[in-house]
Amino acid sequence: MLSILAITGPIYLVAAIGFLCTRAGLFERGDMRVLGKFVVNLALPALLFNALSQRSFAEVLNPVFIAAYALGSVGANLAGVLWARKVAGKPLSAAAIVGMGMSCPNSGFIGFPLVAQLFGPVHAGIGLALAMLVENFLTLPLSLALADSDTGDAGAGQTRGQRLRAALRQSLRGIVRNPMIWGIALGLLFSLGGWRLPQPAARTVDLFAAACASLGLFVIGGSLAGISSRGLVRDVAVIAAGKLLLHPLLVLAAVLLLPPMPRELQVMAVVMAAVPMLGIYPVLAQKHGHDAMAAAAQLATTLASFFTLALAVGAAQALLR
């Protein structure tokens, strides 16, 4: 257990420093959004490009990883939607936000730094890219489209099915403008062509990529300052349990049932699924008026993950030998 805490501990120490710096007034919460934009628009795309472009295409694109991660993520998402609709009686937009919280992990800001300590940044970058393909092309667009279809934002006077299709198209258009997707696409292109950047350009990309892990964790910690979870205990508990327990268990089941893949990728798929929800979760929920629930769930899930991630890493390493 101590060896596992040595891996997960630095993740939370950096996040705690971000939290304390924000509470002490050295940074404002608004500053975290600016720093987060730097990570999302520059550091993460550079890291993804490096991880993919420096390895062969056959080594990078692993369909079994994508299938296992997609099956587990869609299963967790649907479980969240069904619980919110059938048990809690929530509107469809709230149910979509619950499903998003249970199935869309913060693979870039928390998942990557964690698996990088297990397998090194290059292997971790490949796992991150594969996870992000599923998150950005499947689970996140599905959740956003489902939420938008409930509010009618995708087109007044249309049926719910028409609004869902229109919202899904809008979500997919947003993917095209996502810098992380461009980093993945260019990395795969360079990998397929066997190309290499000129040395000055490669070193520039390396500098941006190196800032990803520590700055991303700092932003997560700073963003949690000032969030309260009072009055939302049941919703928060269900979302946290779904994200930290159900999602990785479903991915683990898919990993064990599907054809084998390298052990490193097996462990990375489970660990990526076990991290808290994506950092902009409350921002995405704000459009539909569920930002208080999302922010409270993010705070509780991040705190609880200090314990569950250590268990997830240990269990994944033990079961996937």
Secondary structure, DSSP 4 states (H G I P E B T S, - for coil): -HHHHHHHHHHHHHHHHHHHHHHTTSS-HHHHHHHHHHIIIIIHHHHHHHHHHTS-HHHH--HHHHHHHHHHHHHHHHHHHHIIIIIS---HHHHHHHHHHHH-B-IIIIIHHHHHHHH-HHHHHHHHHHHHHHIIIIIHHHHHHHHHHHHTTT-TT--HHHHHHHHHHHHHHHHHT-HHHHHHHHHHHHHHHT----HHHHHHHHHHHHTHHHHHHHHHHHHHTT---TT-HHHHHHHHHIIIIIHHHHHHHHHHHSPP--HHHHHHHHHHHHSPBPTTHHHHHHTTT-HHHHHHHHHHHHHHHHHHHHHHHHHHHHHT-
